[in-house]
Each structure stands twice: as structure tokens, then as C-alpha cells.
Amino acid sequence: MDNITLAGLLAATPPADLKIIELTAELTLPNGGLDLDAAAARQADVELACAQAEDYAAATKRLLGAMRWQLRPRRS
């Protein structure tokens, strides 16, 4: 896969189906706080969801940087 091109970067970006969103909803208390006991009991799920979110953020940051570079004003 060619990560130098926009197409390659886009192909390398994982889908936006982030487990952290669903997991956060499951671990949120009615008062809006985090249920720390439930989160501790699901530590493996939390770590996996965080790693997935970090990978997604890194991939989209690379894509954003490439798009900004492509869109930068050119000197004539």
C-alpha cells in the first residue's frame, strides 16, 4: 500500500466504527460520570477501545496533513 499518496493514506485509515463511543455510553452513570468499577471490570475492553481510537486519530492526522499539504498555496 502506498501511504505517500492521498489514496494510499485514505486506504490506510481505518473505518470510523469506534468501540470507544459505545463503550463510553455503556460505562456512563446517570449523573454523567464514569462508572469506575464497571470500567475496571472491563479493563481489557477499555484498553482495546482506546488503542483503536488512538490508531484512528493517528491515521486521520496523517491524512489531514497530506490534504493540507496538497491544498497549500503554490508559488508561480
C-alpha positions as CSV (number, residue, x, y, z in Angstrom):
1,M,0.0,0.0,0.0
2,D,1.3,3.4,-1.0
3,N,0.9,5.7,2.1
4,I,2.6,8.6,0.3
5,T,-0.4,9.3,-1.9
6,L,-3.8,10.6,-0.7
7,A,-5.4,7.4,-1.9
8,G,-2.9,5.3,0.0
9,L,-3.4,7.3,3.2
10,L,-7.2,7.1,2.8
11,A,-7.0,3.4,2.3
12,A,-4.8,3.1,5.4
13,T,-7.4,5.0,7.5
14,P,-9.5,2.5,9.5
15,P,-13.3,2.7,9.4
16,A,-14.8,5.1,11.9
17,D,-16.7,2.4,13.8
18,L,-15.0,3.3,17.1
19,K,-15.7,1.0,20.0
20,I,-14.8,3.8,22.5
21,I,-18.1,5.6,21.7
22,E,-20.3,2.6,22.5
23,L,-18.2,1.6,25.5
24,T,-18.3,5.1,26.9
25,A,-22.1,5.1,26.7
26,E,-22.2,1.7,28.5
27,L,-19.9,3.0,31.3
28,T,-21.5,6.3,31.9
29,L,-23.6,6.8,35.1
30,P,-26.9,8.6,35.1
31,N,-25.2,11.7,36.6
32,G,-22.8,11.8,33.6
33,G,-19.8,10.4,35.4
34,L,-17.8,7.3,34.6
35,D,-18.6,4.1,36.4
36,L,-15.1,3.3,37.6
37,D,-15.9,-0.1,39.0
38,A,-17.5,-1.2,35.7
39,A,-14.6,0.3,33.7
40,A,-12.1,-1.6,35.9
41,A,-14.1,-4.8,35.4
42,R,-13.8,-4.2,31.6
43,Q,-10.2,-3.0,31.6
44,A,-9.3,-5.2,28.6
45,D,-12.2,-3.7,26.5
46,V,-11.3,-0.2,27.6
47,E,-7.6,-0.7,26.6
48,L,-8.6,-2.2,23.2
49,A,-11.1,0.6,22.5
50,C,-8.5,3.3,23.5
51,A,-5.9,1.7,21.2
52,Q,-8.4,1.6,18.3
53,A,-9.3,5.3,18.9
54,E,-5.6,6.3,19.0
55,D,-4.9,4.4,15.8
56,Y,-7.8,6.1,14.1
57,A,-6.7,9.5,15.3
58,A,-3.1,9.0,14.1
59,A,-4.3,7.8,10.6
60,T,-6.7,10.7,10.2
61,K,-4.0,13.1,11.3
62,R,-1.7,11.8,8.6
63,L,-4.5,12.2,6.1
64,L,-5.3,15.7,7.2
65,G,-1.6,16.7,7.0
66,A,-1.4,15.3,3.5
67,M,-4.5,17.1,2.4
68,R,-3.3,20.4,3.8
69,W,0.0,19.9,2.0
70,Q,-1.8,19.3,-1.3
71,L,-4.1,22.3,-0.8
72,R,-1.3,24.8,0.2
73,P,-0.9,27.8,-1.9
74,R,1.7,27.3,-4.7
75,R,4.1,29.9,-5.8
76,S,4.1,30.6,-9.5
